[in-house]
């Protein structure tokens, strides 16, 4: 088991209070984010937004050029802001 997988499993066992959602929903987002972070070789933070979009069946709209360039052509979950308003 990788160190990342071990850390993720320990994180999901923490008795954290989830506000505005269920623990199951939070774990589904966390699992999707972890998988995407590994697949896309990105931070867990960035993958959290993409994971949530994936679970909701939508895309993340961004105006941050650095983020868009980093993921451009690697996932369909991200949309440049100008493309979203056309």
WOJO-V934452 format. One line per field, one symbol per residue. phi: phi as a letter, one per 30 degrees, with the letter a starting at -180 (. if undefined). psi: psi as a letter, one per 40 degrees, with the letter a starting at -180 (. if undefined). burial: 1 if it has 9 or more other C-alpha atoms within 8 Angstrom, else 0. A space follows every 50 residues. Layout:
phi = ???
psi = ???
burial = ???
This chain:
phi = .dddddddddddcddddcciacdddddddddddddddddchbddeddddd ddddddibbdcbccedddddceicacdcbdedddcd
psi = hidddddddddeeigihhheiidddddddddddddddddefiiddddddd dddddefaihhiehddddddeheeieehhidddde.
burial = 00000101000000000000000001101101110110000101011111 111110001111000001001000001111100000
